[in-house]
């Protein structure tokens, strides 16, 4: 089968334009930010998570008249801070940025370590009483 896609079709231009705009918004400096040096010699490097999506489409209305093209496109970008790399005295640490829980499931997962600690303390106290 031959590929009859016209490389100069308006839909190609529309998709190319949308992707160019996304490239302008998202680059490596968005994911790994510029280092920030504090007065006491600590260097902080912000790390982010970037999610993006785009869509476009169109169609010709009347095969004989190529100028009757209708189309549209759109894009979205979401940037979430994830962590900071902390460099001090030659040692590098990762300092996570805690995000507030969004859903009930997130809240439950966040509460599990505290609940387990409380249950463990309860059984430890109960064991101490039985030992006496």
C-alpha positions, -999 to 999 in steps of 0.1 A, spaced: 0 0 0 12 34 -8 12 62 18 -8 91 3 -4 114 33 3 149 21 33 163 41 20 199 37 -15 191 49 -30 217 73 -34 189 100 3 183 100 9 220 105 -16 220 133 0 190 151 35 205 146 25 238 161 9 221 191 40 200 198 62 231 194 42 249 221 46 219 244 84 219 238 85 256 248 67 249 280 85 217 290 123 214 289 149 198 311 150 229 333 114 222 342 121 187 355 155 194 370 155 230 381 184 255 383 206 250 414 200 274 443 229 281 466 223 295 501 246 317 521 258 288 542 270 269 511 240 245 508 229 238 472 193 230 465 182 215 432 145 213 426 131 181 410 96 181 394 73 156 377 59 168 344 27 153 328 14 165 295 -9 156 268 -22 169 235 -47 162 209 -56 176 175 -78 167 146 -94 180 115 -110 172 83 -115 183 47 -150 193 37 -152 186 0 -124 166 -16 -121 189 -46 -115 220 -25 -84 217 -2 -90 251 13 -121 238 32 -101 224 61 -114 226 97 -93 216 126 -83 222 162 -57 213 187 -51 216 224 -25 207 250 -21 207 287 8 205 310 9 197 348 40 203 369 42 187 404 72 194 427 86 160 438 118 166 458 149 187 463 185 174 460 204 189 489 241 191 485 261 201 516 298 195 523 301 170 494 271 149 506 239 147 486 205 139 501 170 137 486 145 158 505 110 147 493 82 173 490 51 158 506 20 164 487 -13 166 506 -35 136 501 -60 141 473 -85 112 478 -98 91 506 -76 62 495 -45 85 497 -55 96 532 -59 60 543 -25 50 529 -9 80 546 -24 70 580 -13 33 579 21 38 595 6 58 624 -21 32 629 5 4 630 26 23 655 -5 28 678 -14 -9 675 21 -19 683 23 4 714 -11 -10 725 2 -46 724 35 -36 740 16 -20 770 -7 -50 772 24 -73 773 40 -52 800 9 -55 822 8 -93 817 45 -96 826 39 -79 860 
